[in-house]
Amino acid sequence: MSFTPPAVVSRRQVVGAGTFAVFGSALPVASSHAQDRYARFRGQTVAFCIPDHPHYDVMQKLLPQFTADTGIKVELARENILRMKHVQLAEMAKPQSSFDLVTYIVTWKGEYVKKNLIAPLEPFFKDARLADPDYAMGDLVPRYVQNIGLVGGPKGYLPGPGARLYGLPFGAETSVLAYRRDVFEKHGFVAPRTYTELARLLQPLREKTGMAALTSRAQAGHNCVHAWLLHLNALGGRVFDDRWMPRFHQAPGVQALELLKQIADTGPKGMAQFTYNDMLASFLQGESAMYLDSTAVFGAVRSSPLSKVEGKVSYVLHPRGSHYASQSGGLGLAIPRTAAHGEAAFLLMQWLTAKAQDKALARMGNAPGRVSTLTDTALVRQFPEFITLREQLRYADLDWRPIIPEWDEINTGPLGAAVHQGLTGVKPPAKALGDIVHRVNDIMAAAGYR
C-alpha cells in the first residue's frame, strides 16, 4: 500500500494533567472504538521532540485533552529549531531512542530515511487496532502531504512511483505577502502583484514611510538561502537541472540575489543576521511595511505578544515573476525506528492531525492543514486570509528546493555562504554564486549523482 494523497538538550515537561475548557467543545468525544484503541496504551508516556515554534506553542494547549481521551501522557523535549536536527540524529541512532515522536523540517526527510532513522507510516495506518477509520487522509492538504511526508518517488522526494509516506504535515506552510494596509493607504501605495512592482516599490516605500520596506530572513546558511529561494522560483530559476547539474548561478539566480541585496539595503537594521523569528518580529512590531514568507504570519499577527499590527494587515498572493510560485515546506511529524513507544506515538500523531484538532488549532491562530478547515464557512468568516491561502496553495511548488539527503550540506554550507556574501555586498551576486559551482559539483559527485 502506498500513499499518494491529494543550547543543551532543552528542559522536558510532562503534559497530562489539567482540563481543556476553552476549546473542549471543538474536540471529539472518544467513541467506544477509540477507547478500545487506546486501552492497552494507558499509562504510557510519549516522548515528543518539538521545536521552539509558534505552531507548537499553540499545540501544547491541546495535549491535556489528548491525555484525558487516551490515558497517554506526553513528555515534551523543546529544542531551538537550529539545534533540533543534531539532537535528533544523535538520539535516533541509538539502539533505543529517547524520543518516540519527532518534529522535522521538510529538508531533513530524505537524510532521515537514507540513514534508516524513521519508520514508514504505512504499517500503522494498515493496523486496524491503531488506525482511526474517520481520519480522512485525503482531507489533508495534498501538497503538504506530498512535500513533507513522501520519500522515494521521482527525484527521491516527489509524489509518484516509489514514494512512501514517512511523516505527516504539522506546521506546514507556503508563502504569502503580508503588508501594512494602513501605511499603504496613507501613502498611496498599492500592494505589489508582480516582482517588477515589488522591486520598484522598495526604495519609495522606505523613503516615504521611514519604515523598512520588506523584512526578510538573511542570516548566513539556511535562513538566507530560504529567502533567496522564495524569489528564485518565482523568477524561473532552479537549483539543479534534471541531470543534477547546478543552475543556481544562471540569470534567474543572480537576479534573485540582486533583489535580495536590494531588500537588505532597504530593509530593517541588522537584517543580515535575521533568522525567521527576527524577521517576523520586525513586521509584528511595526518596523517593516511588508513581509514575504511563511503563512505562520497569520496567527502571529493576531495572537503574538509582540504584535502591534493586529487589524492593520492585509494579504495578497506571493508576487508573480515569470510565473506564480510559492514555497512548499514547513514541519512534519515522524516516528523514530528505535522508538520505545512507537504505536502510542502514532496515536498522538494521528490525533493531533485529525479534523477536530486541525479546526481547534485554526481557531487559536494556526494555519490549517486540512481542506475541510480551509473551507469551513465559520472559520473563513473569522479568518478571511484562508481565502488567500487556498488560492496560494494552487501555486505551491513541490520542487522549489531539492530535498535530497545532501541538500542540508549544500544549503548550510557553500550556498548559504555565497548568498550571504551577495546580499551583504561582500561579493557581486554573480561572482558569489559562480564561485561555488565547483564545490557543489564536488558534493554531488561524492554522493554519486555524477
Residue pairs with C-beta under 8 A, 6 or more apart in sequence:
1 122
1 125
1 126
2 122
2 163
2 164
2 165
3 121
3 122
3 125
3 137
3 145
3 149
3 150
3 163
3 164
3 165
4 146
4 150
4 159
4 160
4 163
5 137
5 138
5 140
5 142
5 145
5 146
5 165
6 138
6 140
6 141
6 142
6 145
6 371
7 80
7 83
9 77
9 79
9 87
10 77
10 78
10 79
10 80
11 78
12 47
12 75
12 76
12 77
13 75
13 76
13 78
14 45
14 73
14 74
14 75
14 76
15 60
15 63
15 64
15 67
15 73
15 74
15 75
15 76
16 63
16 64
16 67
16 73
16 74
17 64
17 67
18 64
19 64
19 68
20 27
20 61
20 62
20 64
20 65
20 68
23 61
23 62
23 65
23 360
23 363
23 364
24 65
26 356
26 359
26 360
26 363
27 62
27 65
27 69
27 356
27 357
27 360
28 34
28 354
28 356
30 38
30 69
30 70
33 133
34 69
34 132
37 129
37 130
37 132
37 347
38 69
38 70
38 71
38 72
38 347
39 71
41 70
41 71
41 72
41 341
41 343
41 344
41 347
42 70
42 71
42 72
43 71
43 72
43 73
44 72
44 73
44 341
44 344
45 72
45 73
45 74
45 75
45 341
46 72
46 73
46 74
46 75
46 100
46 101
46 341
46 344
46 345
46 348
47 75
47 77
47 98
47 99
47 100
47 101
47 341
48 74
48 75
48 76
48 77
48 99
48 100
48 101
48 102
48 103
48 345
48 348
49 77
49 79
49 84
49 87
49 88
49 91
49 99
49 101
49 102
49 103
50 56
50 59
50 76
50 77
50 78
50 79
50 103
51 78
51 79
51 80
51 81
51 84
51 103
51 331
52 78
52 79
52 80
52 81
53 81
53 171
53 296
53 331
54 296
54 299
54 300
54 304
54 365
54 366
55 170
55 171
55 296
55 299
55 331
55 361
55 366
55 367
56 78
56 103
56 171
58 299
58 361
58 364
58 365
58 366
59 170
59 352
59 361
59 366
60 76
61 364
62 352
62 357
62 360
62 361
63 74
66 72
66 74
66 348
66 351
66 352
67 73
67 74
69 351
70 347
70 351
72 344
72 347
72 348
74 348
77 87
77 98
77 99
79 87
81 105
82 222
82 275
84 103
84 105
85 104
85 105
85 108
85 408
88 99
88 102
88 104
88 117
89 115
89 117
91 97
91 98
91 99
91 336
92 99
92 102
92 112
92 117
92 118
92 336
92 337
92 338
93 115
93 117
94 338
95 338
96 338
96 339
96 340
97 336
97 338
97 339
97 340
99 336
99 339
100 335
100 336
100 339
100 340
100 341
100 342
100 344
100 345
101 333
101 334
101 335
101 336
101 339
101 345
101 348
101 349
102 118
102 333
102 334
102 335
102 336
103 170
103 171
103 331
103 332
103 333
104 112
104 118
104 167
104 331
104 332
104 333
104 334
105 329
105 330
105 331
106 147
106 148
106 328
106 329
106 330
106 331
106 332
106 403
107 329
107 401
107 403
107 407
107 408
107 411
108 408
109 148
109 149
109 151
109 157
109 166
109 167
109 332
109 334
109 403
110 151
110 156
110 157
110 403
110 404
110 405
110 407
111 405
111 408
112 118
112 166
112 334
113 151
113 152
113 166
114 405
115 405
116 337
117 336
117 337
118 166
118 167
118 334
118 335
118 336
118 337
119 166
119 334
119 335
119 336
119 337
119 339
119 342
120 164
120 165
120 166
121 149
121 165
121 166
121 167
121 168
121 335
121 346
122 164
122 165
124 130
124 131
124 335
124 343
124 346
124 350
125 131
125 135
125 137
125 165
130 343
130 346
130 347
130 350
131 350
132 350
132 354
134 354
134 355
135 350
135 354
136 355
136 370
136 372
137 145
139 355
139 370
139 371
139 372
140 168
140 169
140 353
140 369
140 370
140 371
141 169
141 172
141 368
141 369
141 370
141 371
141 374
141 393
143 174
143 328
143 393
143 396
143 398
144 169
144 172
144 328
144 330
144 369
145 165
145 168
145 169
146 158
146 159
146 163
146 398
147 169
147 172
147 328
147 329
147 396
147 398
147 403
148 167
148 168
148 169
148 172
148 329
148 330
148 331
148 332
149 165
149 166
149 167
149 168
149 169
149 332
150 157
150 158
150 159
150 163
150 164
150 165
150 166
151 157
151 163
151 164
151 166
152 162
152 163
152 164
153 159
153 160
153 161
153 162
153 163
154 160
154 161
154 162
154 163
155 399
155 402
155 404
156 403
156 404
156 405
157 402
157 403
157 404
158 398
158 399
159 398
166 334
167 332
167 333
167 334
168 332
168 333
168 349
168 353
169 330
169 331
169 332
169 353
169 369
170 331
170 332
170 333
170 349
170 352
170 353
170 369
171 296
171 330
171 331
171 332
171 366
172 329
172 330
172 331
172 332
172 367
172 369
173 294
173 295
173 296
173 327
173 329
173 330
173 367
174 294
174 295
174 318
174 326
174 327
174 328
174 329
174 389
174 392
174 393
174 396
175 230
175 292
175 293
175 294
175 295
175 318
175 326
175 327
175 392
176 292
176 295
176 297
176 315
176 316
176 317
176 318
176 326
176 385
176 388
176 389
176 392
177 191
177 192
177 290
177 291
177 292
177 315
177 316
177 317
177 318
177 319
178 283
178 290
178 291
178 292
178 297
178 301
178 313
178 314
178 315
179 191
179 289
179 290
179 291
179 313
179 314
179 315
179 316
180 211
180 286
180 289
180 290
180 309
180 312
180 313
181 312
181 313
181 314
182 312
183 189
183 209
183 211
183 289
183 312
184 190
184 191
184 289
187 205
187 208
187 209
189 201
189 204
189 205
189 208
190 197
191 314
191 316
192 198
192 201
192 316
192 319
193 316
193 317
193 319
193 320
194 319
194 320
194 321
195 231
195 234
195 235
195 259
195 319
195 320
195 321
197 319
198 214
198 259
198 319
199 259
199 262
201 213
202 213
202 214
202 262
202 263
202 266
203 213
203 266
205 211
205 213
205 266
205 289
205 290
206 212
206 213
206 266
209 289
211 286
211 287
211 288
211 289
212 266
212 267
212 268
212 269
212 271
212 282
212 287
212 288
212 289
213 263
213 266
213 267
213 288
213 289
213 290
214 263
214 266
214 267
214 288
214 289
214 290
214 291
214 292
215 267
215 268
215 271
215 274
215 279
215 280
215 282
215 283
215 287
215 288
215 290
215 291
216 227
216 260
216 263
216 264
216 267
216 271
216 274
216 279
216 292
216 293
217 223
217 224
217 226
217 227
217 274
217 275
217 276
217 278
217 279
217 293
218 224
218 227
218 260
218 264
218 267
218 271
218 272
218 273
218 274
218 279
218 420
218 423
219 272
219 273
219 274
219 275
219 278
219 420
220 416
220 417
220 420
221 411
221 412
221 416
221 417
221 420
222 411
222 412
222 416
223 274
223 275
223 276
224 260
224 416
224 419
224 420
224 423
225 411
225 412
225 415
225 416
225 419
226 276
226 293
226 327
227 260
227 263
227 293
227 419
228 253
228 256
228 257
228 260
228 419
228 423
229 239
229 256
229 327
229 400
229 401
230 292
230 293
230 318
230 326
230 327
231 255
231 256
231 259
231 260
231 321
232 238
232 239
232 248
232 252
232 253
232 256
232 400
233 325
233 326
233 327
233 397
233 400
234 318
234 319
234 320
234 321
234 322
234 323
234 324
234 325
234 326
235 252
235 255
235 256
235 259
235 321
235 322
236 252
236 321
236 322
236 323
237 247
237 248
237 250
237 251
237 252
237 253
237 255
237 256
238 247
238 248
238 252
238 399
239 246
239 247
239 248
239 401
239 402
239 415
240 246
240 247
240 248
240 402
241 247
244 444
244 449
244 450
245 441
246 437
246 440
246 441
247 253
248 415
248 433
248 440
249 430
249 433
249 434
249 436
249 437
252 322
253 433
254 429
254 430
254 433
257 419
257 422
257 423
257 429
257 432
257 433
258 422
258 429
260 419
260 422
260 423
261 422
261 423
261 424
261 425
261 429
263 423
264 271
264 272
264 423
264 424
267 288
268 274
268 279
268 282
268 287
268 288
270 278
271 278
271 279
271 282
272 420
272 423
272 424
274 282
276 293
276 294
279 288
279 291
279 293
280 291
280 293
280 296
280 297
280 300
280 304
281 306
282 288
283 290
283 291
283 297
283 309
284 300
284 301
284 304
284 306
284 307
284 308
284 309
285 306
285 307
285 308
286 308
286 309
291 297
292 318
292 319
294 327
294 330
295 367
295 389
295 392
296 367
298 315
298 365
298 367
298 383
298 385
298 389
299 364
299 365
299 366
299 367
300 306
300 307
300 365
301 307
301 309
301 310
301 313
302 310
302 365
303 364
303 365
315 385
315 388
316 388
317 324
317 326
317 388
317 391
317 392
317 395
318 324
318 325
318 326
318 392
318 395
324 394
324 395
325 395
325 397
325 400
326 392
326 395
326 396
326 397
326 400
327 396
327 397
327 400
328 396
328 397
328 398
328 400
329 400
329 401
333 349
333 352
333 353
335 342
335 345
335 346
335 349
336 342
339 345
351 357
353 369
355 370
355 372
355 373
358 368
358 369
358 370
358 372
358 373
359 368
359 370
359 372
359 373
359 376
359 379
361 368
362 368
362 373
362 376
362 379
362 383
363 379
363 382
367 389
368 374
368 379
368 386
368 389
373 379
374 380
374 386
374 389
374 390
375 390
379 386
380 386
380 387
401 407
401 411
404 447
405 447
406 443
406 444
406 447
409 443
410 440
410 443
413 439
413 443
414 436
414 439
414 440
414 443
415 436
415 440
417 436
418 427
418 432
418 433
418 435
418 436
419 432
419 433
420 426
421 427
421 432
422 428
422 429
422 432
422 433
426 432
427 435
441 450
444 450
